[in-house]
Amino acid sequence: MLKFRLMTGVQSLVMIAVLLLSACGATPADLTTPTLNPDAIRTEAVSTFASGLTMTAAAAPSDTPIPTLSPAPTFPPLATSTAGTPFASGPTVAPTAGCYGLRFVSDVSIPDNTTMTPGQAFTKTWKVLNAGTCAWDAGFKFAFVGGEQMGGTTQTLSASVAAGSTFDISVPMTAPNRTGTLRGNWRMQTAAGQFFGDEVYVQIVVGGSASTATNTPGGAVPTNTATATATPTP
């Protein structure tokens, strides 16, 4: 009897539920459980997973290495001028070596304004002093630098001349074939061609009266005398 009542109660509840669902517009088809397709589920899952991988790859940083920048070359600083010292411009002349010096002492032969006839041969000899602190090496030259050359040629030292020594240097010459007061200037130079010391000269009068110009000695002269002699350069 109790069982019957329970079944009757359940049936009543079911009927009430059906009525309520009908009132809400539901149909028996709506109450059926949808059938799930496993293949569709797998396809959807794979699609979702692939989409996630694509987004992850787009967000991940690139593995391309960043190029290494080479340091910029270092340039030496520009030269600056100290106060009161202007920049040098244009080519400069090499300075004379500080340890070399020559001072005129006297005319050994052919004093100034010696009278000559045109074409007359003579030898001019000067006494000079090595006034520097370095010896004149063999190979130094005594060369014509201006005026009347009078046939003279460059003379080359055959031996060294010590500092503080006097030295007689001679140059064979010939009076020009014209009249007047004629002068030729000569100077000592290193083997490399660098001139130094006093400029000395020879002055003669060809076929005329003499003038009063003279060479002027350049100070006291030591008593020691060099024995080296100059030889003409071909």
ROTI-818069 format. One line per field, with one value per residue (C-alpha): residue number from 1; x, y, z. Coordinates in pm, whole numbers. Example, Ala and Ser with C-alpha at 12.3 -4.5 7.8 and 13.67 -1.06 7.14 Angstrom:
pos = (1; 2) $
X = (1230; 1367) $
Y = (-450; -106) $
Z = (780; 714) $
//
This chain:
pos = (1; 2; 3; 4; 5; 6; 7; 8; 9; 10; 11; 12; 13; 14; 15; 16; 17; 18; 19; 20; 21; 22; 23; 24; 25; 26; 27; 28; 29; 30; 31; 32; 33; 34; 35; 36; 37; 38; 39; 40; 41; 42; 43; 44; 45; 46; 47; 48; 49; 50; 51; 52; 53; 54; 55; 56; 57; 58; 59; 60; 61; 62; 63; 64; 65; 66; 67; 68; 69; 70; 71; 72; 73; 74; 75; 76; 77; 78; 79; 80; 81; 82; 83; 84; 85; 86; 87; 88; 89; 90; 91; 92; 93; 94; 95; 96; 97; 98; 99; 100; 101; 102; 103; 104; 105; 106; 107; 108; 109; 110; 111; 112; 113; 114; 115; 116; 117; 118; 119; 120; 121; 122; 123; 124; 125; 126; 127; 128; 129; 130; 131; 132; 133; 134; 135; 136; 137; 138; 139; 140; 141; 142; 143; 144; 145; 146; 147; 148; 149; 150; 151; 152; 153; 154; 155; 156; 157; 158; 159; 160; 161; 162; 163; 164; 165; 166; 167; 168; 169; 170; 171; 172; 173; 174; 175; 176; 177; 178; 179; 180; 181; 182; 183; 184; 185; 186; 187; 188; 189; 190; 191; 192; 193; 194; 195; 196; 197; 198; 199; 200; 201; 202; 203; 204; 205; 206; 207; 208; 209; 210; 211; 212; 213; 214; 215; 216; 217; 218; 219; 220; 221; 222; 223; 224; 225; 226; 227; 228; 229; 230; 231; 232; 233; 234) $
X = (0; 287; 459; 157; 136; 499; 463; 151; 337; 629; 398; 222; 550; 644; 317; 352; 704; 578; 302; 545; 782; 500; 392; 748; 750; 981; 923; 1018; 1288; 1447; 1464; 1673; 2046; 2257; 2476; 2850; 3072; 3425; 3581; 3441; 3574; 3926; 3918; 3814; 4085; 4359; 4245; 4251; 4596; 4740; 4598; 4765; 5100; 5071; 5004; 5291; 5535; 5429; 5479; 5816; 6134; 6329; 6635; 6822; 7142; 7185; 7481; 7787; 7881; 8250; 8401; 8445; 8805; 9000; 9153; 9450; 9353; 9409; 9720; 9652; 9850; 9991; 9926; 10128; 10258; 10097; 10058; 10328; 10203; 10359; 10687; 10952; 11330; 11522; 11716; 12094; 12252; 12322; 12657; 12826; 12985; 13239; 13400; 13616; 13966; 14175; 14272; 14581; 14614; 14459; 14359; 14046; 14070; 14381; 14438; 14415; 14439; 14159; 14201; 14468; 14479; 14511; 14435; 14228; 14296; 14094; 14177; 13859; 13774; 13556; 13353; 13099; 13098; 13109; 13391; 13355; 13352; 13538; 13297; 13182; 13187; 13295; 13068; 13003; 12677; 12660; 12829; 13116; 13228; 13552; 13593; 13605; 13460; 13321; 13591; 13538; 13714; 13937; 13973; 13780; 13843; 13805; 13594; 13801; 14061; 14156; 14164; 14307; 14083; 14189; 13999; 14176; 14016; 14058; 13987; 13698; 13765; 13602; 13702; 13562; 13539; 13423; 13321; 13230; 13069; 13143; 13013; 13067; 12799; 12749; 12772; 12390; 12403; 12309; 12490; 12627; 12859; 12992; 12979; 13323; 13415; 13690; 13702; 13935; 13967; 14018; 14180; 14079; 14138; 14082; 13801; 13831; 13607; 13772; 13679; 13624; 13769; 13513; 13682; 13975; 14155; 14286; 14651; 14587; 14565; 14395; 14607; 14316; 14308; 14019; 14016; 13823; 13504; 13489) $
Y = (0; 227; 139; 230; 563; 638; 551; 761; 1052; 1022; 1009; 1318; 1504; 1403; 1524; 1853; 1896; 1823; 2075; 2336; 2278; 2294; 2621; 2755; 2654; 2353; 2048; 1690; 1726; 2003; 1769; 1514; 1503; 1608; 1344; 1440; 1352; 1245; 1328; 1681; 1725; 1615; 1843; 2140; 2065; 2036; 2363; 2542; 2401; 2505; 2855; 2879; 2774; 3039; 3314; 3193; 3194; 3547; 3672; 3495; 3699; 3619; 3398; 3614; 3735; 4107; 4231; 4329; 4694; 4759; 5038; 5364; 5438; 5662; 5965; 6155; 6491; 6794; 6993; 7307; 7625; 7755; 8114; 8348; 8070; 8070; 7753; 7698; 7728; 7608; 7417; 7474; 7474; 7220; 7397; 7401; 7139; 7322; 7162; 7273; 7614; 7800; 8139; 8334; 8404; 8563; 8569; 8352; 8443; 8693; 8967; 9163; 9381; 9211; 9338; 9074; 9067; 8903; 8524; 8521; 8197; 8213; 8011; 8167; 8038; 8122; 8040; 7939; 7812; 7517; 7723; 7449; 7166; 6887; 6789; 6847; 6501; 6388; 6439; 6787; 7033; 7392; 7523; 7833; 8006; 8330; 8611; 8539; 8175; 8254; 7891; 7761; 7416; 7259; 7132; 6816; 6753; 6447; 6424; 6544; 6880; 6879; 7135; 7440; 7383; 7626; 7506; 7646; 7580; 7663; 7695; 7731; 8010; 8219; 8590; 8656; 8814; 9141; 9436; 9555; 9452; 9093; 8894; 8530; 8388; 8045; 7844; 7514; 7242; 6893; 6584; 6597; 6951; 7151; 7486; 7624; 7894; 8218; 8290; 8387; 8546; 8629; 8977; 9086; 9385; 9302; 9579; 9866; 10041; 9856; 9925; 9922; 9623; 9356; 9031; 9080; 8819; 8665; 8675; 8516; 8228; 7916; 7827; 7464; 7420; 7133; 6934; 6818; 6947; 6990; 6820; 6948; 6763; 6667) $
Z = (0; 91; -228; -430; -261; -333; -701; -719; -563; -805; -1098; -971; -941; -1292; -1426; -1244; -1390; -1738; -1698; -1574; -1860; -2107; -1961; -2008; -2374; -2342; -2556; -2492; -2753; -2548; -2251; -2435; -2360; -2664; -2815; -2807; -3108; -2989; -3328; -3316; -2964; -3071; -3376; -3164; -2906; -3171; -3331; -2998; -2914; -3253; -3213; -2873; -3021; -3294; -3040; -2820; -3114; -3209; -2855; -2802; -2873; -3189; -3163; -3418; -3245; -3201; -3410; -3208; -3257; -3321; -3109; -3294; -3400; -3166; -3334; -3187; -3042; -3260; -3186; -2990; -2995; -2669; -2579; -2797; -3025; -3373; -3576; -3837; -4192; -4515; -4553; -4291; -4333; -4128; -3853; -3860; -3633; -3307; -3235; -3560; -3600; -3814; -3748; -3994; -3860; -4136; -4504; -4548; -4917; -5160; -4918; -5003; -5314; -5448; -5804; -6074; -6451; -6651; -6661; -6387; -6186; -5807; -5491; -5218; -4864; -4552; -4190; -4009; -3661; -3570; -3324; -3246; -2996; -3257; -3491; -3864; -4010; -4318; -4604; -4494; -4786; -4841; -5117; -5327; -5224; -5425; -5616; -5857; -5846; -6039; -6146; -5785; -5707; -5390; -5154; -4944; -4612; -4628; -4248; -3944; -3775; -3397; -3216; -3115; -3389; -3665; -4022; -4349; -4645; -5002; -5331; -5669; -5878; -6192; -6233; -6474; -6815; -6721; -6511; -6180; -5815; -5798; -5492; -5432; -5116; -4966; -4672; -4490; -4495; -4355; -4573; -4589; -4733; -4420; -4409; -4084; -3947; -4095; -4466; -4597; -4928; -5173; -5326; -5606; -5840; -6205; -6411; -6177; -5843; -5515; -5268; -4889; -4800; -4583; -4411; -4039; -3800; -3567; -3224; -3042; -3210; -3029; -3088; -3194; -3571; -3756; -3999; -4219; -4574; -4815; -5152; -5453; -5542; -5908) $
//
